[in-house]
Amino acid sequence: MSAYMDEEDVGDEEERVPQQVAELARASAPTNMKGIRACKRCGILKTLDQFIDDGCENCPFLDMADNPDRCNLCTTAFFEGQVAVMDPRESWTAKWLRVDAYLPGVYAISVTGTMDKEIEEELESRGCRYRCRPAGS
């Protein structure tokens, strides 16, 4: 994989942008400090409206976009701490949180809650890991 994004990937036909910069441009951050929720799988923090509008960029298989009920099942308001990660592959904090393979964004330090059994079974049947971080982390 090239360290640079192709012109059509970036949308600018004149310049080639480093991949890290292109990923940072797609970073997700909460648009409001009230009503922040954490994805129960990856811990990214966004408002409920952002989860409804865009889903979870790290966990698209959770199918949260345009599905408020699914967003309520797959996210939680119970989390501790938050950390902004700009370059997950290089950040020791991202490695410690086990989000170093994900997109830049704001992540919870710990998330309280588990996926519903139905969602766990659905994801397992599709071959998706429903837990990316150990319990209690």
C-alpha positions in Angstrom: 0.0 0.0 0.0 1.4 3.4 -0.9 2.0 6.0 1.7 0.2 8.4 -0.6 -3.5 8.4 -1.5 -4.4 8.5 -5.2 -5.9 11.7 -6.6 -9.4 10.2 -6.8 -9.2 9.0 -3.2 -8.5 12.5 -1.9 -10.7 14.5 -4.3 -8.0 16.9 -5.3 -6.6 16.2 -8.8 -3.6 18.5 -8.4 -1.9 17.1 -5.2 -1.0 13.8 -3.7 -1.7 13.8 0.0 0.1 11.5 2.4 -2.2 8.7 3.6 -1.9 9.7 7.2 -3.1 13.2 6.4 -6.0 11.8 4.3 -7.0 9.6 7.3 -6.8 12.5 9.7 -9.1 14.5 7.4 -11.7 11.7 7.9 -11.2 11.6 11.7 -14.3 11.6 13.8 -14.7 13.9 16.8 -17.8 14.6 18.9 -19.6 17.7 17.6 -21.1 18.4 21.0 -20.0 17.7 24.6 -23.5 16.7 25.7 -24.8 13.3 24.9 -21.5 11.7 23.9 -21.7 7.9 23.5 -19.0 5.3 23.0 -19.1 2.4 20.5 -19.2 -0.7 22.7 -16.8 -2.5 20.4 -14.1 0.0 19.5 -14.7 2.8 22.0 -14.8 5.7 19.6 -16.7 8.7 21.0 -19.4 10.6 19.1 -22.8 12.0 19.7 -25.9 9.8 19.2 -26.8 11.9 16.1 -23.3 11.3 14.7 -23.7 7.5 15.2 -27.1 7.7 13.5 -25.8 9.8 10.6 -22.5 8.0 10.0 -22.5 4.8 12.0 -19.1 3.7 13.4 -16.3 4.1 10.9 -14.2 1.4 12.7 -17.1 -1.0 12.9 -19.3 -0.6 9.8 -20.6 -4.2 10.2 -22.6 -3.0 13.2 -24.9 -1.3 10.8 -25.7 1.7 12.9 -26.0 4.3 10.2 -29.6 5.4 9.8 -30.7 3.0 12.5 -31.4 4.7 15.9 -32.4 1.4 17.6 -29.2 -0.3 16.6 -27.2 2.8 17.7 -28.7 2.5 21.2 -27.8 -1.2 21.3 -24.3 -0.8 20.1 -23.2 2.4 22.0 -23.2 3.4 25.6 -23.1 6.6 27.6 -21.1 4.8 30.3 -17.4 5.3 29.7 -14.5 6.8 31.5 -11.9 9.3 30.2 -11.3 10.3 26.6 -8.2 10.6 24.5 -7.8 12.2 21.0 -5.7 10.0 18.7 -4.3 11.7 15.6 -1.9 9.0 14.3 -3.1 5.6 15.7 -0.2 3.6 14.2 2.4 5.7 15.9 0.7 6.5 19.2 1.7 4.6 22.3 -1.7 5.6 23.8 -3.5 4.0 20.8 -1.5 0.8 21.2 -2.3 0.8 24.9 -6.0 1.2 24.2 -5.7 -1.3 21.4 -7.1 1.1 18.8 -3.9 1.4 16.8 -5.5 -0.2 13.7 -8.4 2.2 13.7 -9.0 5.7 12.3 -8.0 8.8 14.1 -10.6 10.1 16.5 -11.6 10.5 20.1 -11.7 7.3 22.1 -12.9 6.3 25.6 -10.2 5.0 27.9 -12.7 2.4 29.3 -16.2 1.4 28.2 -18.8 -0.1 30.5 -21.3 -2.4 28.9 -21.5 -5.4 26.7 -23.2 -6.2 23.4 -26.6 -7.8 23.4 -26.4 -11.5 23.0 -28.3 -11.3 19.7 -25.8 -8.9 18.2 -22.8 -11.0 19.5 -24.3 -14.1 17.8 -25.1 -12.2 14.6 -21.5 -10.8 14.4 -20.0 -14.2 15.2 -22.1 -15.9 12.4 -20.7 -13.2 10.0 -17.1 -13.9 11.2 -16.7 -10.4 12.8 -15.1 -10.0 16.2 -17.6 -8.3 18.5 -15.0 -7.5 21.1 -11.8 -5.7 20.1 -10.7 -5.0 23.6 -10.6 -7.3 26.6 -13.5 -7.1 29.1 -12.9 -4.3 31.7 -10.7 -2.3 29.4 
